[in-house]
Amino acid sequence: MAREFQITQSLAAGILIALATCSLSLSQTVPTTALKEANAVLAASKSEEAATAFQSLIHADGGDLNAWLGLGQAQENLGQTEQALTAYLRVIDLS
């Protein structure tokens, strides 16, 4: 239970830092059709499908901040908190 709480705190911190650090970078990028579709799938609460779509985008362009952020959100929704934190930290590394 305590470890789960620590991961949740770290995850929240990672999210806040990722969003604060890269908000300008993210807002200056033009989303591709594939990214828009992946975000729509995520918004439709199809997190597993969204994670796959974001992973495909990352495979094509490992520097895509929006894809990494979306992957983190999808993984968080799936309860994959450690993977989500890794994705959020990647956003920070890339920004």
N, C-alpha and C positions, 0 to 999 in steps of 0.2 A: 504493500500500500504506500509506504513512504517513497519508494523508488518511483512509482507511478506519479506521485505528486511532484517529485523533483523534475521528472521529464516534462510534465505539464507546465511547470514554471519555466523551464528552459525553452520549451516550445513557444510559450507566450512571449518570452523575451526575444527569441529568434524572429518571430513574426514581426514584432514591433521594430526591431533593429533593421530587418530586411526591408520593411516598408519605408522606414525613415531614410535609410541609406540610399535606396535605389528609386525613390518615387520620381525624381526628375528624369532619370534614365528611362524608366518604364513609360513615362508620359510622352517622351520624345520619340518612341518607336511607333511605327505604323503596323498594326496587327495584320498578319496574313489571313487569308481565308481559312487555312487549317487551324490557326490559333483561335480565330473567332468561333469555329466549329467546336474546338476542344473546350473553350469557355462556355459555350451553350450547353454542351453535354454536362459539364460540371454544374452549371446553374440548374439543370434538370435533375440534379441529385443522382446522377449515374456516375458515381465516383470511380468505380473500377474501370469503366470504359474511358472516362476522362483521363485517368492516370496513364492508360495505354496510349491515348492520343498525345498527351504531353511528352511521354517517353519517346514517341516517334519524332516529335518536333526536336527534342533534345538530341536524338541520334543524328538528325540532319544538321543541326546547328547547336553545338554544346554551349554556345555563348548567349543563347536566347533567354534573357532574364524573365520574360513573361511566361515562357514554358516551364522554367524551373519553379517560379512562384505558383503557377497552376498545379504543377505536380505536387508541390508541398501541400497545397490546399486539398487536393484529391486524397493524398495519403493521410492527411489529418482526419478527413471525413471517414476514412476506412479504419481508423484507429491505429494506423501505422506511425505512431508518434516519433519514433527514432528516425525513420526514413524521412518523415516530413521535416524534422529539424535539420537533417542533412541537406535537404533540398533548399530550405530557407538560408542555411549557411552558405550554400553555393551561390545564391542570389547576392549575398553580401560580398563574397569573394570576387564575383564578376563585376560588381559595380564600382 
